[in-house]
Amino acid sequence: MTDTNSSVRMSPATRLYLYVSLSLVAMLVLLPLVTTALGGFKSLGDLRVNPFGLPSEWLWSNYLDILFGDRYWRQMLNSLFIAAMTVGLTVIVSAMAAFTFAHVRFFGSNHLLNYFLIGLMFPAATAILPLFIRIRDLGLLDTYWGVILPQVAFGLGMSILLFRNYFRNLPEELFQAAFVDGCGYIRFFWYISLPLSRPIVSTVGIITFVHRNSYILPLIMLNTEAKYPWPLGIMVYRGEFGTDWQLVLAFITLTILPTVIVFFLAQKHIIAGLTAGAVKS
């Protein structure tokens, strides 16, 4: 087996180009985050005079007042519940559907798969009016499920595609040996395929968690402020403290911080899940 580290050699110019390019991209991504976080430590006058530099006086009270208030934790719990239910349902439903498309042959399977993949072409905003009417007819307006179920539906396309590609690259000998031992499709899925698919489960879970903290669906489906997740909470908080930008920046920093932490902790699993099965031996 060839060592990929020794087989791939880059010239100094190529290496310098990669380092410079990646550094510029990292600066473009990190600069807004760092500026927002530092802005939460400043006074309003300091923020206007020095928006990008370090605070002249570190005001920890901007963050502490938010952390010790009940609004922040209520909205974060709402977001956590919506995100957890969305991730759980998306992973379970898409994994079972993808396993069926990968290993079970039936009439119309390709057409059904294409039907799910069509959802990748249309964001939720394009179907917001019929979606609102359907949620209203089901009696789910101003409930968490009125937000969770549409998010699961719009997340199935990408999740099924990722799971299907992973399941199709599992060793065929493993599948045949399991059936010789009397293992059916359901047992093979729960006891063999799913435990071996932890990288892609983590990938789908993190992608769903990050992308499904949406703004438009809770805005349309929820009417009670006590049920607002953090995207709507930022809107309400900005409406109350529209002139106190240092408080708004502190609130934004605290609300996006859990998502950023989860993404950085799980980035190894995301890369492993996306690249698994990319090259067949």
Backbone as JSON, one array per atom type, in Angstrom:
{
  "sequence": "MTDTNSSVRMSPATRLYLYVSLSLVAMLVLLPLVTTALGGFKSLGDLRVNPFGLPSEWLWSNYLDILFGDRYWRQMLNSLFIAAMTVGLTVIVSAMAAFTFAHVRFFGSNHLLNYFLIGLMFPAATAILPLFIRIRDLGLLDTYWGVILPQVAFGLGMSILLFRNYFRNLPEELFQAAFVDGCGYIRFFWYISLPLSRPIVSTVGIITFVHRNSYILPLIMLNTEAKYPWPLGIMVYRGEFGTDWQLVLAFITLTILPTVIVFFLAQKHIIAGLTAGAVKS",
  "N": [[0.85, -1.19, 0.0], [0.54, 2.19, -0.82], [2.05, 4.97, 0.68], [0.3, 7.77, 1.3], [1.17, 10.18, 2.25], [3.84, 10.34, 1.5], [3.64, 10.07, -1.24], [2.38, 12.29, -2.26], [3.62, 15.26, -3.15], [4.35, 18.63, -2.71], [5.29, 21.65, -4.26], [7.35, 24.36, -3.01], [6.2, 26.85, -3.77], [3.52, 26.16, -4.3], [2.75, 25.26, -1.77], [3.06, 27.65, -0.3], [1.12, 29.2, -1.57], [-1.22, 27.81, -0.84], [-1.2, 28.11, 1.97], [-1.39, 30.92, 2.21], [-3.86, 31.4, 0.95], [-5.67, 29.89, 2.52], [-5.3, 31.2, 4.94], [-6.34, 33.74, 4.39], [-9.03, 33.09, 3.91], [-9.7, 32.09, 6.44], [-9.4, 34.43, 7.94], [-11.46, 36.0, 6.86], [-13.65, 34.59, 7.79], [-13.33, 34.49, 10.58], [-13.0, 37.14, 11.42], [-15.53, 38.67, 11.52], [-16.77, 37.22, 13.64], [-14.98, 37.51, 15.83], [-14.97, 40.31, 16.05], [-17.64, 40.8, 16.74], [-17.8, 39.45, 19.21], [-15.9, 40.92, 20.75], [-17.1, 43.41, 20.64], [-19.21, 43.12, 22.4], [-18.07, 43.54, 24.85], [-17.65, 46.23, 25.13], [-18.4, 49.7, 25.8], [-21.12, 51.8, 24.63], [-20.18, 54.21, 23.53], [-17.44, 53.62, 23.18], [-17.68, 51.58, 21.33], [-18.63, 52.92, 19.09], [-16.51, 54.65, 18.49], [-14.28, 52.97, 18.33], [-14.69, 50.41, 16.66], [-13.47, 48.0, 15.81], [-11.21, 47.43, 17.31], [-9.53, 46.46, 20.42], [-11.37, 46.55, 23.53], [-11.41, 49.61, 25.36], [-12.11, 49.58, 27.99], [-12.99, 46.74, 29.7], [-16.14, 45.57, 29.82], [-17.67, 43.41, 31.59], [-20.2, 43.15, 32.51], [-22.08, 43.38, 30.47], [-22.3, 40.84, 29.31], [-22.79, 39.29, 31.61], [-25.25, 40.19, 32.61], [-26.99, 39.21, 30.68], [-26.53, 36.45, 30.84], [-27.42, 35.84, 33.41], [-30.09, 36.31, 33.21], [-33.47, 35.16, 32.57], [-34.47, 35.03, 29.99], [-32.54, 34.44, 28.01], [-31.76, 31.76, 28.6], [-34.22, 30.45, 28.38], [-34.82, 30.76, 25.66], [-32.62, 29.43, 24.57], [-33.09, 26.83, 25.49], [-35.49, 26.29, 24.15], [-34.51, 26.36, 21.51], [-32.69, 24.24, 21.68], [-34.39, 22.04, 22.16], [-35.98, 22.03, 19.8], [-33.94, 21.69, 17.87], [-32.79, 19.25, 18.72], [-34.91, 17.39, 18.45], [-35.39, 17.69, 15.72], [-32.93, 16.84, 14.62], [-32.81, 14.17, 15.62], [-35.15, 12.93, 14.47], [-34.62, 13.37, 11.76], [-32.22, 11.94, 11.33], [-32.99, 9.28, 11.99], [-35.2, 8.73, 10.24], [-34.12, 9.33, 7.67], [-31.93, 7.57, 7.61], [-33.14, 5.01, 7.67], [-34.65, 5.18, 5.28], [-32.6, 5.59, 3.4], [-31.14, 3.2, 3.68], [-32.98, 1.41, 2.68], [-33.16, 2.29, -0.01], [-30.56, 1.7, -0.78], [-30.16, -1.08, -0.51], [-32.47, -2.57, -0.98], [-34.37, -3.66, -3.62], [-37.0, -2.44, -5.49], [-40.03, -1.77, -7.29], [-40.02, 1.33, -8.88], [-38.16, 2.55, -7.24], [-35.99, 4.23, -7.92], [-37.32, 6.46, -8.96], [-38.69, 7.31, -6.69], [-36.54, 7.95, -5.03], [-35.43, 10.07, -6.51], [-37.52, 11.84, -6.19], [-37.31, 12.56, -3.5], [-34.8, 13.8, -3.62], [-35.33, 16.02, -5.14], [-36.15, 17.89, -3.36], [-33.82, 19.18, -2.58], [-33.51, 21.28, -4.29], [-35.26, 23.27, -3.62], [-35.69, 25.68, -1.21], [-37.11, 26.1, 2.13], [-38.45, 28.52, 2.21], [-39.66, 28.91, -0.28], [-41.96, 27.45, -0.24], [-43.57, 28.44, 1.74], [-46.18, 29.48, 2.08], [-48.17, 27.38, 1.27], [-47.2, 25.55, 3.13], [-47.71, 26.79, 5.58], [-50.51, 26.79, 5.51], [-51.04, 24.03, 5.57], [-49.9, 23.28, 8.05], [-51.54, 24.79, 9.71], [-54.03, 23.57, 9.21], [-53.55, 21.1, 10.36], [-53.53, 21.76, 12.99], [-51.22, 22.6, 14.3], [-50.12, 25.08, 14.62], [-48.26, 27.57, 16.36], [-46.88, 25.75, 17.91], [-44.18, 23.59, 18.91], [-43.89, 21.41, 17.22], [-44.9, 22.29, 14.83], [-42.77, 23.62, 13.76], [-40.72, 21.74, 13.82], [-41.45, 19.45, 12.23], [-41.68, 20.43, 9.46], [-38.97, 21.2, 9.14], [-37.66, 18.74, 9.36], [-38.7, 17.49, 7.09], [-37.65, 19.06, 4.98], [-34.99, 18.54, 5.35], [-34.52, 15.93, 4.63], [-33.7, 15.24, 2.02], [-30.86, 15.83, 1.48], [-29.81, 14.34, 3.63], [-30.62, 11.68, 3.13], [-29.25, 11.26, 0.75], [-26.53, 11.36, 1.61], [-26.45, 9.23, 3.51], [-27.2, 7.06, 1.87], [-25.1, 6.85, -0.02], [-23.07, 6.12, 1.73], [-23.99, 3.66, 2.83], [-24.05, 2.08, 0.53], [-21.39, 1.66, 0.06], [-20.5, -0.04, 2.0], [-18.94, -3.17, 2.83], [-19.73, -5.79, 0.61], [-19.44, -8.47, 1.25], [-19.9, -8.55, 3.97], [-22.64, -8.09, 4.11], [-23.62, -10.37, 2.78], [-22.67, -12.43, 4.46], [-24.11, -11.93, 6.79], [-26.72, -12.5, 5.99], [-26.49, -15.2, 5.43], [-26.24, -16.17, 8.01], [-28.8, -15.93, 8.86], [-29.79, -13.37, 9.27], [-32.07, -10.79, 8.89], [-33.29, -7.97, 6.88], [-34.04, -5.88, 8.63], [-32.75, -6.46, 11.1], [-30.12, -6.5, 10.19], [-29.83, -3.84, 9.51], [-30.16, -2.46, 12.03], [-28.32, -3.69, 13.79], [-25.89, -4.02, 12.48], [-25.34, -2.33, 10.14], [-26.03, 0.31, 11.07], [-24.46, 0.64, 13.52], [-21.91, 0.6, 12.31], [-21.93, 2.94, 10.97], [-21.33, 5.27, 12.3], [-19.63, 7.54, 11.71], [-20.98, 8.83, 9.5], [-23.46, 9.21, 10.63], [-22.84, 11.07, 12.63], [-22.02, 13.15, 10.95], [-24.36, 13.81, 9.45], [-26.0, 14.49, 11.6], [-24.69, 16.75, 12.75], [-24.64, 18.55, 10.59], [-27.39, 18.88, 10.19], [-28.07, 19.95, 12.68], [-26.71, 22.4, 12.65], [-27.71, 23.7, 10.35], [-30.46, 23.77, 10.66], [-31.3, 25.61, 12.52], [-33.26, 27.7, 11.9], [-34.71, 30.81, 10.73], [-37.0, 31.72, 9.36], [-39.1, 29.78, 9.45], [-39.81, 29.44, 12.32], [-40.63, 32.12, 12.67], [-42.97, 32.3, 11.14], [-44.56, 30.21, 12.12], [-44.72, 30.34, 14.93], [-46.21, 32.12, 17.6], [-46.13, 32.83, 20.27], [-44.04, 34.39, 22.54], [-42.67, 33.05, 24.52], [-42.04, 30.63, 23.41], [-40.17, 31.1, 21.52], [-37.27, 30.35, 19.57], [-33.63, 30.9, 19.5], [-32.99, 32.44, 17.07], [-35.29, 34.04, 16.6], [-35.35, 35.2, 19.08], [-33.14, 36.91, 19.05], [-34.08, 38.84, 17.28], [-36.24, 39.97, 18.75], [-34.85, 40.88, 20.99], [-33.15, 42.76, 19.84], [-35.07, 44.58, 19.01], [-35.89, 45.62, 21.46], [-33.55, 46.66, 22.56], [-32.45, 48.4, 20.64], [-30.81, 50.64, 20.32], [-28.7, 50.18, 22.02], [-26.12, 48.86, 21.08], [-23.97, 47.39, 21.99], [-25.05, 45.61, 23.83], [-26.69, 44.12, 22.17], [-24.77, 42.91, 20.5], [-23.43, 41.36, 22.41], [-25.49, 39.6, 23.13], [-25.92, 38.29, 20.68], [-23.44, 37.01, 20.38], [-23.45, 35.19, 22.54], [-25.59, 33.57, 21.83], [-24.89, 32.35, 19.4], [-22.65, 31.01, 20.14], [-22.85, 28.29, 21.26], [-23.45, 26.78, 18.92], [-21.18, 27.23, 17.32], [-19.2, 26.07, 18.94], [-20.02, 23.36, 19.0], [-19.78, 22.75, 16.28], [-16.98, 23.01, 15.81], [-15.98, 21.06, 17.56], [-16.96, 18.79, 16.38], [-15.96, 18.7, 13.82], [-14.04, 16.92, 12.85], [-15.45, 14.5, 12.72], [-17.34, 15.22, 10.82], [-15.81, 15.59, 8.48], [-14.77, 13.01, 8.24], [-17.09, 11.54, 7.83], [-18.07, 12.61, 5.4], [-16.04, 11.97, 3.61], [-15.83, 9.24, 3.8], [-15.9, 6.2, 2.12], [-15.42, 7.4, -0.29], [-13.39, 6.53, -1.92], [-13.13, 3.46, -3.33], [-11.76, 0.33, -2.56]],
  "CA": [[0.0, 0.0, 0.0], [1.36, 3.38, -0.97], [1.87, 6.01, 1.7], [-0.18, 8.98, 0.63], [1.96, 11.33, 2.68], [5.08, 10.39, 0.73], [3.38, 10.11, -2.68], [1.94, 13.62, -2.64], [4.67, 16.24, -2.86], [3.99, 19.96, -3.19], [6.41, 22.58, -4.39], [7.25, 25.48, -2.04], [5.27, 27.87, -4.24], [2.16, 25.65, -4.07], [2.51, 25.26, -0.32], [2.86, 29.04, 0.11], [-0.18, 29.63, -2.09], [-2.27, 27.21, -0.01], [-1.2, 28.74, 3.29], [-1.9, 32.29, 2.1], [-5.29, 31.35, 0.61], [-6.42, 29.44, 3.69], [-5.24, 32.25, 5.97], [-7.29, 34.78, 4.01], [-10.38, 32.57, 4.15], [-9.9, 32.04, 7.89], [-9.6, 35.8, 8.43], [-12.8, 36.44, 6.47], [-14.64, 33.91, 8.61], [-13.15, 34.77, 12.01], [-13.05, 38.57, 11.74], [-16.85, 39.08, 12.05], [-17.05, 36.59, 14.93], [-14.16, 38.15, 16.86], [-15.43, 41.69, 16.21], [-18.9, 40.75, 17.47], [-17.52, 39.09, 20.6], [-15.24, 42.05, 21.43], [-18.06, 44.5, 20.76], [-20.04, 42.91, 23.57], [-17.35, 43.98, 26.05], [-17.41, 47.66, 25.06], [-19.5, 50.64, 26.0], [-21.65, 52.27, 23.35], [-19.26, 55.21, 22.99], [-16.22, 52.95, 22.72], [-18.03, 50.82, 20.14], [-18.74, 53.84, 17.95], [-15.2, 55.22, 18.17], [-13.31, 51.91, 18.06], [-15.52, 49.22, 16.46], [-12.71, 46.79, 15.49], [-10.09, 47.21, 18.21], [-9.81, 45.93, 21.75], [-12.09, 47.52, 24.37], [-10.62, 50.43, 26.27], [-12.48, 49.09, 29.32], [-13.74, 45.5, 29.52], [-17.4, 45.59, 30.57], [-18.2, 42.05, 31.69], [-21.62, 43.2, 32.88], [-22.91, 43.18, 29.29], [-22.53, 39.41, 29.18], [-23.32, 38.71, 32.84], [-26.68, 40.51, 32.71], [-27.72, 38.29, 29.8], [-26.4, 35.08, 31.35], [-28.21, 35.68, 34.63], [-31.5, 36.53, 32.91], [-34.18, 33.94, 32.18], [-34.82, 35.04, 28.57], [-31.5, 33.75, 27.23], [-31.81, 30.31, 28.82], [-35.47, 29.94, 27.84], [-34.7, 30.66, 24.21], [-31.67, 28.38, 24.24], [-33.76, 25.54, 25.7], [-36.4, 26.11, 23.01], [-33.7, 26.0, 20.34], [-32.13, 22.91, 21.89], [-35.44, 21.05, 21.97], [-36.32, 21.97, 18.38], [-32.8, 21.13, 17.14], [-32.61, 17.84, 19.08], [-35.98, 16.6, 17.82], [-35.17, 17.72, 14.28], [-31.79, 15.97, 14.33], [-33.17, 12.78, 15.88], [-36.08, 12.43, 13.46], [-33.98, 13.38, 10.44], [-31.26, 10.85, 11.26], [-33.69, 7.99, 11.99], [-36.0, 8.55, 9.02], [-33.26, 9.3, 6.49], [-31.11, 6.36, 7.63], [-33.97, 3.88, 7.24], [-34.97, 5.34, 3.87], [-31.38, 5.39, 2.6], [-30.81, 1.77, 3.69], [-33.9, 0.77, 1.74], [-32.75, 2.62, -1.38], [-29.24, 1.13, -1.06], [-30.09, -2.55, -0.48], [-33.74, -3.22, -1.34], [-34.79, -3.31, -4.97], [-38.44, -2.51, -5.67], [-40.5, -1.0, -8.45], [-40.12, 2.77, -8.68], [-37.24, 3.04, -6.2], [-35.22, 5.36, -8.43], [-38.21, 7.63, -9.06], [-38.95, 7.77, -5.33], [-35.32, 8.61, -4.57], [-35.35, 11.37, -7.18], [-38.54, 12.71, -5.59], [-36.72, 13.11, -2.28], [-33.67, 14.67, -3.95], [-35.84, 17.27, -5.7], [-36.23, 18.84, -2.27], [-32.59, 19.95, -2.47], [-33.57, 22.42, -5.19], [-36.21, 24.26, -3.14], [-35.64, 25.97, 0.23], [-38.42, 26.14, 2.79], [-39.12, 29.79, 1.96], [-40.43, 28.85, -1.51], [-43.23, 26.77, 0.01], [-44.0, 28.86, 3.06], [-47.63, 29.67, 2.13], [-48.85, 26.09, 1.43], [-46.75, 24.93, 4.37], [-48.46, 27.42, 6.66], [-51.9, 26.3, 5.44], [-51.07, 22.63, 6.01], [-49.65, 23.25, 9.5], [-52.76, 25.31, 10.34], [-55.07, 22.54, 9.13], [-53.19, 20.04, 11.31], [-53.63, 22.27, 14.36], [-49.88, 22.66, 14.88], [-49.62, 26.45, 14.72], [-47.78, 27.99, 17.67], [-46.35, 24.59, 18.64], [-42.84, 23.2, 18.47], [-43.97, 20.45, 16.11], [-45.12, 23.04, 13.6], [-41.45, 23.98, 13.24], [-39.86, 20.55, 13.72], [-41.81, 18.56, 11.11], [-41.2, 20.96, 8.18], [-37.51, 21.16, 9.07], [-37.29, 17.36, 9.06], [-39.06, 17.21, 5.7], [-36.71, 19.72, 4.07], [-33.65, 18.01, 5.56], [-34.41, 14.52, 4.24], [-33.04, 15.05, 0.73], [-29.42, 15.75, 1.66], [-29.48, 13.27, 4.57], [-30.78, 10.4, 2.43], [-28.16, 11.14, -0.22], [-25.3, 11.02, 2.33], [-26.57, 7.89, 4.07], [-27.25, 6.05, 0.79], [-23.75, 6.64, -0.54], [-22.28, 5.4, 2.74], [-24.46, 2.29, 2.92], [-23.7, 1.36, -0.69], [-19.96, 1.36, 0.08], [-20.19, -1.06, 2.99], [-18.5, -4.41, 2.15], [-20.79, -6.72, 0.2], [-19.25, -9.73, 1.97], [-20.56, -8.41, 5.27], [-24.07, -8.23, 3.87], [-23.89, -11.77, 2.45], [-22.44, -13.26, 5.65], [-25.21, -11.71, 7.72], [-27.9, -13.2, 5.5], [-26.25, -16.63, 5.61], [-26.48, -16.46, 9.41], [-30.21, -15.76, 9.17], [-30.09, -11.99, 9.63], [-32.92, -10.12, 7.92], [-32.96, -6.59, 6.57], [-34.21, -5.0, 9.79], [-31.67, -6.73, 12.05], [-28.87, -6.07, 9.57], [-29.77, -2.38, 9.6], [-30.02, -1.97, 13.4], [-27.21, -4.27, 14.54], [-24.64, -4.05, 11.72], [-25.13, -1.13, 9.33], [-26.06, 1.55, 11.84], [-23.25, 0.81, 14.34], [-20.75, 0.89, 11.48], [-22.15, 4.21, 10.27], [-21.24, 6.38, 13.24], [-19.13, 8.79, 11.1], [-21.98, 9.52, 8.7], [-24.5, 9.66, 11.57], [-22.35, 12.32, 13.21], [-22.01, 14.17, 9.91], [-25.74, 14.23, 9.2], [-26.51, 15.13, 12.8], [-24.11, 18.08, 12.92], [-25.13, 19.4, 9.5], [-28.78, 19.2, 10.48], [-28.1, 20.83, 13.85], [-26.23, 23.74, 12.3], [-28.5, 24.33, 9.3], [-31.89, 23.82, 10.96], [-31.64, 26.72, 13.41], [-33.72, 28.65, 10.9], [-35.42, 32.01, 11.19], [-38.27, 31.96, 8.67], [-40.16, 28.88, 9.91], [-40.35, 29.88, 13.62], [-41.29, 33.41, 12.53], [-44.3, 32.09, 10.59], [-45.34, 29.2, 12.84], [-44.81, 30.59, 16.37], [-46.77, 33.42, 17.98], [-45.88, 33.07, 21.68], [-42.62, 34.7, 22.73], [-42.06, 32.05, 25.41], [-41.64, 29.49, 22.6], [-39.23, 31.53, 20.49], [-35.86, 29.94, 19.62], [-32.72, 32.05, 19.55], [-33.04, 33.4, 15.95], [-36.34, 35.02, 16.87], [-34.98, 35.92, 20.29], [-32.26, 38.01, 18.66], [-34.92, 39.88, 16.69], [-36.97, 40.64, 19.83], [-33.87, 41.58, 21.83], [-32.71, 43.95, 19.1], [-36.15, 45.55, 19.05], [-35.94, 46.28, 22.77], [-32.29, 47.36, 22.84], [-31.96, 48.75, 19.31], [-29.75, 51.65, 20.38], [-27.6, 49.65, 22.83], [-25.55, 47.84, 20.21], [-23.06, 46.51, 22.73], [-25.87, 44.54, 24.4], [-27.12, 43.27, 21.05], [-23.62, 42.1, 20.09], [-23.21, 40.37, 23.45], [-26.55, 38.59, 23.02], [-25.65, 37.5, 19.48], [-22.29, 36.16, 20.66], [-23.83, 34.1, 23.44], [-26.53, 32.67, 21.18], [-24.24, 31.55, 18.36], [-21.49, 30.31, 20.69], [-23.01, 26.82, 21.31], [-23.37, 26.19, 17.58], [-19.78, 27.28, 16.89], [-18.45, 25.07, 19.72], [-20.41, 22.02, 18.52], [-19.22, 22.55, 14.95], [-15.54, 22.8, 15.89], [-15.73, 19.79, 18.22], [-17.38, 17.67, 15.54], [-15.52, 18.84, 12.44], [-13.35, 15.7, 12.44], [-16.47, 13.52, 12.34], [-17.98, 15.66, 9.58], [-14.89, 15.28, 7.37], [-14.68, 11.55, 8.11], [-18.33, 11.04, 7.24], [-18.19, 13.03, 4.01], [-15.03, 11.32, 2.77], [-15.9, 7.77, 3.91], [-16.45, 5.55, 0.93], [-15.15, 8.17, -1.51], [-12.5, 5.71, -2.75], [-13.35, 2.04, -3.1], [-10.58, -0.48, -2.83]],
  "C": [[0.89, 1.24, 0.0], [1.04, 4.38, 0.12], [1.5, 7.31, 1.01], [0.63, 10.2, 1.04], [3.24, 11.48, 1.88], [4.83, 10.52, -0.75], [2.94, 11.49, -3.14], [3.0, 14.62, -2.19], [4.27, 17.57, -3.5], [5.25, 20.82, -3.25], [6.26, 23.69, -3.35], [6.27, 26.56, -2.47], [3.81, 27.45, -4.02], [1.81, 25.66, -2.6], [2.26, 26.69, 0.19], [1.5, 29.56, -0.35], [-1.33, 29.08, -1.24], [-2.35, 27.88, 1.35], [-1.79, 30.15, 3.24], [-3.41, 32.29, 1.83], [-6.12, 30.94, 1.82], [-6.4, 30.48, 4.81], [-6.22, 33.37, 5.66], [-8.73, 34.34, 4.25], [-10.68, 32.53, 5.65], [-10.13, 33.44, 8.47], [-10.98, 36.32, 8.07], [-13.88, 35.82, 7.34], [-14.56, 34.36, 10.06], [-13.31, 36.25, 12.36], [-14.43, 39.03, 12.21], [-17.16, 38.49, 13.42], [-16.27, 37.27, 16.06], [-14.63, 39.57, 17.12], [-16.73, 41.74, 17.01], [-18.66, 40.44, 18.94], [-16.87, 40.23, 21.36], [-16.2, 43.22, 21.6], [-18.97, 44.36, 21.96], [-19.37, 43.34, 24.86], [-17.19, 45.49, 26.11], [-18.63, 48.45, 25.52], [-19.96, 51.15, 24.64], [-20.73, 53.31, 22.72], [-17.99, 54.6, 22.46], [-16.49, 52.17, 21.44], [-18.12, 51.72, 18.91], [-17.37, 54.38, 17.52], [-14.22, 54.15, 17.71], [-14.05, 50.59, 17.84], [-14.73, 47.92, 16.28], [-11.57, 46.5, 16.45], [-10.52, 46.6, 19.53], [-10.55, 46.98, 22.58], [-11.12, 48.33, 25.22], [-10.9, 50.07, 27.72], [-13.39, 47.87, 29.13], [-14.96, 45.49, 30.44], [-18.01, 44.18, 30.57], [-19.69, 42.04, 32.02], [-22.54, 43.02, 31.69], [-23.26, 41.71, 29.1], [-23.2, 38.83, 30.42], [-24.8, 39.0, 33.0], [-27.52, 39.57, 31.84], [-27.69, 36.87, 30.35], [-27.25, 34.83, 32.59], [-29.69, 36.01, 34.43], [-32.15, 35.25, 32.42], [-34.47, 33.89, 30.69], [-33.81, 34.23, 27.76], [-31.62, 32.24, 27.38], [-33.11, 29.72, 28.31], [-35.39, 29.77, 26.33], [-33.7, 29.59, 23.79], [-32.27, 27.0, 24.45], [-34.76, 25.27, 24.59], [-35.63, 25.69, 21.76], [-33.14, 24.6, 20.47], [-33.17, 21.82, 21.68], [-35.79, 20.9, 20.49], [-35.2, 21.32, 17.59], [-32.63, 19.65, 17.44], [-33.66, 16.96, 18.42], [-35.8, 16.57, 16.3], [-34.03, 16.79, 13.88], [-32.16, 14.5, 14.51], [-34.09, 12.21, 14.81], [-35.43, 12.37, 12.08], [-33.02, 12.21, 10.3], [-31.97, 9.5, 11.16], [-34.41, 7.76, 10.67], [-35.11, 8.45, 7.79], [-32.39, 8.06, 6.46], [-31.92, 5.15, 7.17], [-34.33, 3.98, 5.76], [-33.75, 5.07, 2.99], [-30.98, 3.92, 2.57], [-31.72, 1.02, 2.72], [-33.49, 1.04, 0.3], [-31.43, 1.95, -1.75], [-29.27, -0.37, -1.24], [-31.36, -3.26, -0.92], [-34.16, -2.73, -2.72], [-36.31, -3.5, -5.08], [-38.83, -1.58, -6.8], [-40.63, 0.48, -8.08], [-39.16, 3.33, -7.65], [-36.45, 4.26, -6.67], [-36.07, 6.63, -8.53], [-38.5, 8.19, -7.66], [-37.73, 8.49, -4.75], [-35.16, 9.99, -5.21], [-36.37, 12.36, -6.61], [-38.01, 13.34, -4.3], [-35.61, 14.11, -2.61], [-34.12, 15.98, -4.58], [-35.93, 18.34, -4.61], [-34.97, 19.65, -2.06], [-32.62, 21.23, -3.3], [-34.43, 23.56, -4.63], [-36.04, 24.48, -1.65], [-37.05, 26.08, 0.81], [-39.17, 27.41, 2.47], [-39.98, 29.76, 0.7], [-41.8, 28.21, -1.31], [-43.87, 27.22, 1.31], [-45.51, 29.02, 3.15], [-48.39, 28.33, 2.2], [-48.44, 25.35, 2.7], [-47.5, 25.49, 5.57], [-49.9, 26.91, 6.68], [-52.0, 24.88, 5.95], [-50.85, 22.52, 7.52], [-50.88, 23.77, 10.25], [-53.87, 24.27, 10.32], [-54.81, 21.39, 10.09], [-53.28, 20.49, 12.76], [-52.3, 22.39, 15.05], [-49.3, 24.07, 14.91], [-49.29, 26.79, 16.16], [-47.41, 26.8, 18.55], [-44.94, 24.29, 18.11], [-42.89, 22.28, 17.26], [-44.28, 21.12, 14.79], [-43.84, 23.54, 12.97], [-40.61, 22.74, 12.96], [-40.17, 19.75, 12.46], [-41.43, 19.15, 9.75], [-39.68, 20.94, 8.05], [-37.01, 19.75, 8.77], [-37.55, 17.05, 7.59], [-38.05, 17.82, 4.73], [-35.27, 19.24, 4.27], [-33.45, 16.58, 5.09], [-33.6, 14.32, 2.97], [-31.53, 14.88, 0.87], [-29.03, 14.59, 2.57], [-29.59, 11.91, 3.91], [-29.64, 10.2, 1.44], [-26.85, 10.74, 0.47], [-25.35, 9.6, 2.88], [-26.54, 6.82, 2.97], [-25.87, 5.79, 0.23], [-22.88, 5.88, 0.45], [-22.7, 3.94, 2.81], [-24.07, 1.47, 1.69], [-22.22, 0.98, -0.72], [-19.56, 0.44, 1.22], [-19.82, -2.36, 2.27], [-19.67, -5.34, 1.85], [-20.67, -8.06, 0.92], [-19.91, -9.7, 3.34], [-22.05, -8.62, 5.14], [-24.42, -9.69, 3.59], [-23.71, -12.68, 3.66], [-23.58, -13.11, 6.66], [-26.46, -12.46, 7.27], [-27.73, -14.71, 5.6], [-26.53, -17.05, 7.05], [-27.92, -16.22, 9.82], [-30.61, -14.36, 9.59], [-30.92, -11.34, 8.53], [-32.51, -8.67, 7.71], [-33.01, -5.7, 7.81], [-33.07, -5.22, 10.79], [-30.32, -6.31, 11.49], [-28.71, -4.55, 9.67], [-29.45, -1.93, 11.02], [-28.74, -2.45, 14.07], [-25.88, -4.26, 13.8], [-24.4, -2.71, 11.0], [-25.07, 0.14, 10.17], [-24.88, 1.69, 12.79], [-21.99, 1.12, 13.55], [-20.81, 2.26, 10.82], [-22.06, 5.4, 11.2], [-20.63, 7.64, 12.61], [-20.19, 9.54, 10.31], [-23.16, 9.95, 9.56], [-24.1, 10.97, 12.22], [-22.38, 13.45, 12.19], [-23.4, 14.71, 9.66], [-26.31, 14.97, 10.41], [-26.0, 16.55, 12.96], [-24.59, 19.03, 11.83], [-26.57, 19.82, 9.75], [-28.89, 20.17, 11.65], [-27.72, 22.26, 13.49], [-27.19, 24.44, 11.35], [-29.97, 24.51, 9.67], [-32.24, 24.78, 12.09], [-32.11, 27.89, 12.55], [-34.47, 29.81, 11.54], [-36.84, 32.08, 10.62], [-39.39, 31.06, 9.2], [-40.66, 29.24, 11.31], [-41.08, 31.21, 13.54], [-42.73, 33.24, 12.05], [-45.17, 31.22, 11.49], [-45.57, 29.53, 14.32], [-45.31, 32.01, 16.63], [-46.47, 33.8, 19.43], [-44.39, 33.28, 21.9], [-41.93, 33.68, 23.62], [-41.58, 30.82, 24.64], [-40.61, 29.85, 21.54], [-37.88, 30.86, 20.66], [-34.96, 31.16, 19.49], [-32.71, 32.93, 18.31], [-34.12, 34.46, 16.13], [-36.03, 35.83, 18.12], [-34.06, 37.09, 20.01], [-33.07, 39.17, 18.08], [-35.65, 40.67, 17.78], [-36.01, 41.45, 20.69], [-33.37, 42.84, 21.14], [-33.8, 45.01, 19.08], [-36.23, 46.3, 20.36], [-34.7, 47.12, 23.05], [-31.64, 47.79, 21.53], [-30.84, 49.76, 19.31], [-28.54, 51.19, 21.18], [-26.94, 48.5, 22.08], [-24.58, 46.92, 20.94], [-23.81, 45.37, 23.38], [-26.34, 43.58, 23.32], [-25.98, 42.36, 20.6], [-23.3, 41.03, 21.14], [-24.24, 39.25, 23.38], [-26.32, 37.7, 21.81], [-24.49, 36.54, 19.72], [-22.67, 34.97, 21.51], [-24.77, 33.11, 22.76], [-25.87, 31.8, 20.11], [-23.08, 30.73, 18.91], [-21.7, 28.8, 20.79], [-22.89, 26.15, 19.95], [-21.93, 26.16, 17.08], [-18.96, 26.22, 17.62], [-18.75, 23.66, 19.22], [-19.78, 21.75, 17.16], [-17.72, 22.26, 15.0], [-15.2, 21.48, 16.56], [-16.02, 18.61, 17.29], [-16.84, 17.75, 14.12], [-14.76, 17.61, 11.95], [-14.33, 14.63, 12.0], [-17.15, 13.91, 11.03], [-17.11, 15.3, 8.39], [-14.81, 13.78, 7.15], [-15.95, 11.0, 7.46], [-18.49, 11.4, 5.78], [-17.21, 12.32, 3.1], [-15.08, 9.8, 2.85], [-16.55, 7.19, 2.66], [-16.18, 6.31, -0.35], [-14.26, 7.38, -2.47], [-12.73, 4.26, -2.38], [-12.08, 1.28, -3.45], [-10.92, -1.62, -3.77]]
}
